[in-house]
Amino acid sequence: MLTSSSASPLRVLVAPDSFKGSLTADAAAAHIAAGVTAALGSAAEIRLLPVADGGEGTLDVLASATTARVVEVPTTDALGRPRLGRIAVMPSGRAIIEAAEANGLPHVADQPLRAVEADSAGVGALVRAALDAGADELLVTVGGSATTDGGVGLLRALGARFVDAQGREIASGGGALATLDAVDFSALDRRALAARWRIACDVTNPLVGDDGAAAVFGPQKGANADDIAALDAGLDRLATVVQARTGVDMRTVAGGGAAGGIPALLHAVMSAQLEPGIDLVADAIGLEEAIRASDVVITGEGALDAQSLRGKAPGAIAAIARAAGIPVVVIAGRVALSADELRSAGIAAAVPIADGAAELRELEARAGALVEAAAHRVASLIDLGVTVGRRSLSSAEPVSSADPASAGPTTAGTIKGEGS
């Protein structure tokens, strides 16, 4: 039996992100741990350390690692319907605001997606609640949004005006940005202007263009080709108008395209500092130290693809682990990286959870059991010393199921991918 030494159990760090629309990071960690325990028993010493990278679940991960108090506040979803959202407030005056608590995709999943009309005003309501609670530092996590309005709804909820050539307020949603003629920030909440803003991003995409907010993330928000073109043009128009007022070009902000452009507007108007969400979380939860104290790391997320290597949890974990000589295995709803890409990222193996041909909804409903079964397979290979373990995998060929020939007839049935 493979262990870290002849006298001690194998130290397994279980550090997954959420499986979007299916499992929270906490739930994913519990299922992975159950699978590993079933396979290895007392031969494994398991530490659970759920992670987040600025997307959904970041508030819970950060709150659990700090003295933050989580409170419910009234807000609205991306379609303007009332709902209760949560913020976390710390004695130090910092507030954690997860934008997806208001404008997240899951909250509008009961309706046909309306990417052109979706609005971020509810995020502004969360910010206002944080300011009312006395916060003077606002840490906003922005992944998982249903909106592409450039953050206009957010700032409008804080007092800004966005008007057309006749001086009338433009309609809600990114589709109305084409009619924007001028902005008026004179009535913005003074507390918001005085606060320190930090934006936790999980992507590096710019505001507009082929890699921009509309082109890359619009489809998962319900945008068709015409919608994408209209939204991209609207965001470009917003950037032009805001630059005339602030002197800051939103189009040049790395990560400005996250959450439909919210970071770009907050950077231009509030001097918000954009930071990789995974870096903020890693520092708060002691991720690097936990990795270095392990023999193997098992992480996971809904979709392991190129975006995973650009500011998301698995890529960041792999980078830390590679520097420490610790092998990393990723369990994912979908694996879309080749063996070469996995090797370059420092990922030892990637294991999809699907166990046969299935529809997306069926896989979502069974996500917990499927993740647990995948973890059992991984741990069984650890036990054999074939695929994972410091002794064998530090120089082994990465394993990927991105090739349909290896994945079987499951490549069409996946857990939801990640996005912003």
C-alpha positions as CSV (number, residue, x, y, z in Angstrom):
1,M,0.0,0.0,0.0
2,L,1.3,3.4,-1.0
3,T,1.8,5.9,1.9
4,S,3.9,8.9,2.4
5,S,6.3,6.9,4.5
6,S,6.4,3.4,5.9
7,A,5.1,4.7,9.3
8,S,2.6,7.4,8.5
9,P,-0.6,7.7,6.4
10,L,-0.7,9.4,3.1
11,R,-1.5,13.1,3.6
12,V,-4.3,14.0,1.2
13,L,-5.4,17.6,0.8
14,V,-8.9,17.9,-0.6
15,A,-9.3,21.4,-2.0
16,P,-12.1,21.7,-4.6
17,D,-13.9,24.7,-5.9
18,S,-17.7,24.5,-6.4
19,F,-19.2,22.5,-9.3
20,K,-21.3,25.3,-10.7
21,G,-25.0,24.7,-10.4
22,S,-24.5,21.4,-8.7
23,L,-22.3,21.3,-5.6
24,T,-20.8,24.0,-3.3
25,A,-17.1,23.7,-2.6
26,D,-17.9,22.4,0.9
27,A,-20.2,19.7,-0.5
28,A,-17.7,18.7,-3.2
29,A,-14.9,18.4,-0.6
30,A,-17.1,16.2,1.6
31,H,-17.9,13.9,-1.3
32,I,-14.3,13.7,-2.4
33,A,-13.2,12.9,1.1
34,A,-15.9,10.2,1.4
35,G,-14.6,8.5,-1.8
36,V,-11.0,8.6,-0.7
37,T,-11.9,7.3,2.8
38,A,-13.8,4.4,1.2
39,A,-10.8,3.4,-0.8
40,L,-7.9,4.1,1.6
41,G,-9.4,4.0,5.1
42,S,-6.9,4.7,7.8
43,A,-4.1,4.7,5.2
44,A,-5.0,8.3,4.4
45,E,-5.0,11.4,6.5
46,I,-7.4,13.8,4.8
47,R,-7.6,17.5,5.2
48,L,-10.6,19.4,3.8
49,L,-9.9,22.9,2.5
50,P,-12.6,24.1,0.1
51,V,-11.5,26.9,-2.1
52,A,-12.9,29.6,-4.4
53,D,-11.5,31.9,-7.0
54,G,-13.8,34.9,-7.0
55,G,-16.9,33.1,-8.3
56,E,-19.8,31.7,-6.5
57,G,-18.9,30.4,-3.0
58,T,-16.1,32.9,-2.4
59,L,-18.1,34.7,0.3
60,D,-18.6,31.4,2.3
61,V,-15.0,30.4,1.9
62,L,-13.7,33.8,3.0
63,A,-16.2,34.2,5.8
64,S,-15.3,30.8,7.3
65,A,-11.6,31.8,7.3
66,T,-12.2,35.1,9.0
67,T,-14.3,36.8,11.7
68,A,-16.8,38.0,9.2
69,R,-20.5,38.0,10.2
70,V,-22.8,36.9,7.4
71,V,-26.1,38.7,7.2
72,E,-29.1,38.6,4.8
73,V,-30.2,41.7,3.0
74,P,-32.9,42.5,0.5
75,T,-31.8,42.8,-3.1
76,T,-33.0,41.9,-6.6
77,D,-31.9,39.2,-9.1
78,A,-30.7,39.9,-12.7
79,L,-34.3,40.2,-13.8
80,G,-35.3,42.7,-11.1
81,R,-37.2,40.3,-8.9
82,P,-36.9,40.7,-5.1
83,R,-34.7,38.2,-3.3
84,L,-32.6,37.9,-0.2
85,G,-28.9,38.1,-0.7
86,R,-26.0,37.8,1.8
87,I,-23.1,40.0,2.6
88,A,-20.3,39.4,5.2
89,V,-19.2,42.2,7.4
90,M,-16.0,42.2,9.5
91,P,-15.2,44.3,12.7
92,S,-12.4,45.9,10.8
93,G,-14.8,47.6,8.4
94,R,-14.3,45.3,5.5
95,A,-17.3,43.8,3.8
96,I,-17.4,40.9,1.5
97,I,-19.9,41.2,-1.3
98,E,-20.5,38.2,-3.7
99,A,-22.1,39.7,-6.7
100,A,-23.7,36.4,-7.7
101,E,-25.8,36.6,-4.5
102,A,-27.8,39.1,-6.6
103,N,-27.0,38.8,-10.3
104,G,-26.0,35.1,-10.3
105,L,-27.1,32.7,-13.0
106,P,-28.8,30.2,-10.6
107,H,-31.3,32.8,-9.4
108,V,-32.7,33.2,-12.9
109,A,-32.6,29.6,-14.0
110,D,-36.3,29.3,-13.7
111,Q,-36.8,31.7,-16.6
112,P,-35.5,31.8,-20.2
113,L,-32.2,33.6,-20.0
114,R,-32.4,37.2,-21.1
115,A,-28.9,38.4,-21.6
116,V,-29.8,41.7,-23.2
117,E,-32.1,42.8,-20.4
118,A,-30.2,41.3,-17.4
119,D,-29.2,44.1,-14.9
120,S,-26.7,44.4,-12.0
121,A,-28.8,46.7,-9.8
122,G,-29.1,44.0,-7.2
123,V,-25.3,44.1,-6.7
124,G,-25.6,47.8,-6.0
125,A,-28.2,47.0,-3.3
126,L,-25.7,44.6,-1.6
127,V,-23.0,47.3,-1.7
128,R,-25.4,49.9,-0.2
129,A,-26.3,47.4,2.6
130,A,-22.6,47.0,3.3
131,L,-22.1,50.8,3.5
132,D,-25.1,51.1,5.8
133,A,-23.4,48.5,8.0
134,G,-20.4,50.8,8.3
135,A,-18.0,49.2,5.8
136,D,-15.2,51.3,4.4
137,E,-13.5,48.6,2.4
138,L,-15.5,46.6,-0.1
139,L,-14.2,43.3,-1.4
140,V,-16.4,42.4,-4.3
141,T,-16.3,38.9,-5.8
142,V,-17.7,38.9,-9.3
143,G,-17.9,35.4,-10.9
144,G,-21.0,33.6,-12.1
145,S,-23.0,36.5,-13.2
146,A,-26.1,36.6,-15.5
147,T,-25.5,40.2,-16.5
148,T,-23.6,42.0,-19.3
149,D,-24.6,45.6,-18.5
150,G,-21.0,46.9,-17.7
151,G,-22.0,47.5,-14.1
152,V,-24.4,50.3,-15.0
153,G,-27.1,48.8,-12.8
154,L,-24.8,48.6,-9.8
155,L,-23.7,52.2,-10.0
156,R,-27.2,53.4,-10.8
157,A,-28.3,51.8,-7.5
158,L,-25.7,53.9,-5.8
159,G,-26.9,57.2,-7.3
160,A,-25.2,57.4,-10.7
161,R,-27.2,58.4,-13.8
162,F,-26.8,57.0,-17.3
163,V,-28.8,59.0,-19.9
164,D,-29.5,59.2,-23.6
165,A,-29.2,62.2,-25.9
166,Q,-32.5,63.6,-24.5
167,G,-31.3,63.4,-20.9
168,R,-33.6,60.4,-20.1
169,E,-32.4,57.4,-18.1
170,I,-31.5,54.6,-20.4
171,A,-33.3,51.3,-19.9
172,S,-31.9,48.5,-17.8
173,G,-29.6,45.9,-19.2
174,G,-26.7,45.8,-21.6
175,G,-28.9,46.0,-24.7
176,A,-29.7,49.7,-23.8
177,L,-26.1,50.8,-23.7
178,A,-26.2,51.6,-27.4
179,T,-28.4,54.6,-26.5
180,L,-26.1,56.0,-23.8
181,D,-25.0,59.6,-24.4
182,A,-23.7,60.8,-21.0
183,V,-23.0,59.8,-17.4
184,D,-23.6,61.8,-14.3
185,F,-21.8,60.8,-11.1
186,S,-22.6,63.9,-9.1
187,A,-25.2,62.1,-6.9
188,L,-23.1,58.9,-6.3
189,D,-23.1,57.8,-2.7
190,R,-20.3,59.6,-1.0
191,R,-19.5,56.6,1.2
192,A,-19.0,54.5,-1.9
193,L,-16.6,57.1,-3.4
194,A,-14.6,57.2,-0.1
195,A,-14.4,53.4,0.3
196,R,-11.5,51.2,-0.8
197,W,-12.7,48.9,-3.5
198,R,-11.1,45.5,-4.2
199,I,-12.4,43.3,-7.0
200,A,-11.8,39.5,-6.8
201,C,-11.7,38.3,-10.4
202,D,-11.6,34.7,-11.6
203,V,-10.8,35.6,-15.3
204,T,-8.5,38.0,-17.1
205,N,-10.7,38.8,-20.1
206,P,-11.0,42.4,-21.3
207,L,-14.3,44.3,-21.6
208,V,-14.8,44.1,-25.3
209,G,-13.6,42.2,-28.4
210,D,-13.2,38.5,-29.3
211,D,-12.1,37.7,-25.7
212,G,-14.4,40.2,-24.1
213,A,-17.4,39.9,-21.8
214,A,-20.1,39.5,-24.4
215,A,-18.2,37.2,-26.8
216,V,-16.8,34.7,-24.2
217,F,-19.5,34.7,-21.5
218,G,-22.6,35.9,-23.4
219,P,-23.6,32.5,-24.7
220,Q,-23.9,31.0,-21.2
221,K,-26.1,33.9,-20.3
222,G,-28.5,33.3,-23.1
223,A,-27.0,35.6,-25.8
224,N,-27.2,34.6,-29.5
225,A,-24.9,35.9,-32.2
226,D,-26.9,39.1,-32.7
227,D,-27.2,39.7,-28.9
228,I,-23.4,39.3,-28.5
229,A,-22.7,41.9,-31.3
230,A,-25.2,44.3,-29.6
231,L,-23.8,43.8,-26.1
232,D,-20.2,44.2,-27.3
233,A,-21.1,47.4,-29.1
234,G,-22.9,48.7,-26.1
235,L,-20.0,48.0,-23.8
236,D,-17.7,49.8,-26.2
237,R,-20.1,52.7,-26.2
238,L,-20.1,52.7,-22.4
239,A,-16.3,52.7,-22.3
240,T,-16.2,55.7,-24.7
241,V,-18.7,57.8,-22.6
242,V,-17.0,56.9,-19.3
243,Q,-13.6,57.7,-20.6
244,A,-14.7,61.1,-21.6
245,R,-15.9,61.7,-18.0
246,T,-13.1,60.0,-16.1
247,G,-10.1,59.8,-18.4
248,V,-9.9,56.0,-17.8
249,D,-10.3,53.6,-20.8
250,M,-12.3,50.6,-19.5
251,R,-11.2,48.6,-22.5
252,T,-7.7,48.3,-21.3
253,V,-8.5,46.8,-17.9
254,A,-7.2,43.3,-17.6
255,G,-10.1,41.3,-16.1
256,G,-12.5,44.1,-16.8
257,G,-14.8,41.8,-18.8
258,A,-15.6,39.7,-15.7
259,A,-19.2,39.7,-14.6
260,G,-20.3,41.5,-17.7
261,G,-18.0,44.4,-17.2
262,I,-18.5,45.3,-13.6
263,P,-14.8,45.4,-12.7
264,A,-14.0,47.7,-15.6
265,L,-16.6,50.3,-14.6
266,L,-15.7,50.1,-10.9
267,H,-12.0,50.6,-11.8
268,A,-12.8,53.7,-13.9
269,V,-15.2,55.3,-11.4
270,M,-14.1,54.0,-8.0
271,S,-10.4,53.4,-8.6
272,A,-11.1,49.7,-7.7
273,Q,-8.1,47.4,-7.5
274,L,-8.6,44.2,-9.5
275,E,-7.0,41.1,-7.9
276,P,-7.0,37.4,-8.8
277,G,-9.7,35.9,-6.6
278,I,-7.8,32.8,-6.0
279,D,-4.8,34.8,-4.6
280,L,-7.1,36.5,-2.1
281,V,-8.6,33.2,-1.0
282,A,-5.3,31.4,-0.9
283,D,-3.8,34.0,1.4
284,A,-6.9,34.0,3.7
285,I,-7.1,30.2,4.1
286,G,-3.4,29.4,4.1
287,L,-3.6,27.3,0.9
288,E,0.2,27.3,0.1
289,E,1.1,26.0,3.6
290,A,-1.6,23.3,3.3
291,I,-0.3,22.1,0.0
292,R,3.3,22.0,1.2
293,A,2.2,19.9,4.1
294,S,0.5,17.3,1.9
295,D,1.6,14.3,-0.2
296,V,-1.1,14.7,-2.9
297,V,-3.8,17.3,-3.6
298,I,-7.2,16.5,-5.0
299,T,-9.0,19.6,-6.4
300,G,-12.0,20.0,-8.7
301,E,-14.5,22.2,-10.4
302,G,-17.4,22.0,-12.9
303,A,-15.3,22.3,-16.1
304,L,-11.6,21.9,-16.5
305,D,-10.7,23.9,-19.6
306,A,-8.5,26.7,-20.8
307,Q,-10.2,29.2,-18.5
308,S,-9.2,27.0,-15.5
309,L,-5.6,27.9,-16.2
310,R,-6.3,31.6,-16.3
311,G,-7.0,32.7,-12.7
312,K,-9.2,29.8,-11.5
313,A,-8.6,27.5,-8.6
314,P,-7.2,24.3,-10.3
315,G,-4.6,26.2,-12.2
316,A,-3.4,28.2,-9.2
317,I,-3.4,25.1,-7.0
318,A,-1.4,23.2,-9.6
319,A,1.2,26.0,-9.9
320,I,1.7,26.1,-6.1
321,A,1.9,22.3,-5.9
322,R,4.3,22.0,-8.8
323,A,6.7,24.4,-7.1
324,A,6.5,22.3,-4.0
325,G,6.9,19.0,-5.9
326,I,3.4,17.8,-4.8
327,P,1.2,15.9,-7.4
328,V,-2.3,17.3,-8.2
329,V,-5.3,15.5,-9.4
330,V,-8.4,17.3,-10.7
331,I,-11.9,15.8,-10.6
332,A,-14.2,17.7,-13.0
333,G,-17.6,17.5,-14.6
334,R,-15.9,18.0,-17.9
335,V,-12.3,17.7,-18.9
336,A,-11.3,19.7,-22.0
337,L,-7.5,19.8,-21.7
338,S,-5.1,17.6,-23.5
339,A,-2.3,15.6,-21.8
340,D,0.2,18.3,-23.0
341,E,-1.9,21.1,-21.5
342,L,-2.2,19.2,-18.2
343,R,1.5,18.6,-18.1
344,S,2.3,22.3,-18.8
345,A,-0.1,23.3,-16.0
346,G,1.5,20.8,-13.5
347,I,-1.6,18.7,-13.3
348,A,-0.8,15.0,-12.8
349,A,-4.2,13.6,-13.8
350,A,-7.7,14.9,-14.7
351,V,-10.7,12.6,-14.0
352,P,-14.3,13.4,-15.4
353,I,-17.2,12.4,-13.2
354,A,-19.6,11.1,-15.9
355,D,-20.0,7.3,-15.7
356,G,-21.9,6.9,-19.0
357,A,-24.0,8.8,-21.5
358,A,-26.3,11.1,-19.6
359,E,-28.1,14.5,-20.0
360,L,-26.8,17.5,-18.2
361,R,-29.7,17.7,-15.7
362,E,-29.2,14.0,-14.8
363,L,-25.5,14.6,-14.1
364,E,-26.3,17.7,-12.0
365,A,-28.8,15.7,-9.9
366,R,-26.2,12.9,-9.3
367,A,-23.2,15.2,-9.0
368,G,-22.4,14.3,-5.4
369,A,-22.5,10.6,-6.0
370,L,-20.5,10.9,-9.2
371,V,-17.8,13.1,-7.6
372,E,-17.5,10.6,-4.7
373,A,-17.2,7.7,-7.2
374,A,-14.5,9.5,-9.1
375,A,-12.6,10.2,-5.9
376,H,-12.8,6.5,-5.1
377,R,-11.3,5.7,-8.4
378,V,-8.5,8.2,-7.9
379,A,-7.8,6.9,-4.4
380,S,-7.8,3.3,-5.6
381,L,-5.0,4.2,-8.0
382,I,-3.2,5.9,-5.2
383,D,-3.4,2.6,-3.3
384,L,-1.9,0.8,-6.3
385,G,0.8,3.5,-6.7
386,V,0.0,3.5,-10.5
387,T,-1.1,7.0,-11.1
388,V,-0.8,9.3,-8.1
389,G,1.7,9.6,-5.3
390,R,4.9,11.4,-4.7
391,R,6.9,8.3,-5.5
392,S,5.3,7.6,-8.9
393,L,3.7,10.6,-10.5
394,S,6.2,13.4,-10.1
395,S,7.6,12.2,-13.5
396,A,4.6,10.3,-14.9
397,E,2.7,11.1,-18.0
398,P,-0.4,13.3,-17.3
399,V,-3.7,11.5,-17.6
400,S,-6.6,13.3,-19.4
401,S,-10.0,12.2,-20.5
402,A,-10.4,15.1,-22.9
403,D,-10.2,12.7,-25.8
404,P,-13.7,11.3,-26.5
405,A,-12.0,7.9,-27.2
406,S,-10.9,7.8,-23.6
407,A,-13.9,9.5,-22.0
408,G,-16.4,7.2,-23.7
409,P,-19.8,8.5,-24.8
410,T,-19.9,11.1,-22.0
411,T,-18.4,14.2,-23.5
412,A,-21.8,15.7,-24.3
413,G,-23.1,15.2,-20.8
414,T,-21.3,17.4,-18.4
415,I,-21.7,19.4,-15.3
416,K,-22.0,23.2,-16.0
417,G,-18.8,24.9,-16.9
418,E,-17.3,27.9,-15.1
419,G,-17.7,31.5,-16.2
420,S,-18.1,35.1,-15.3
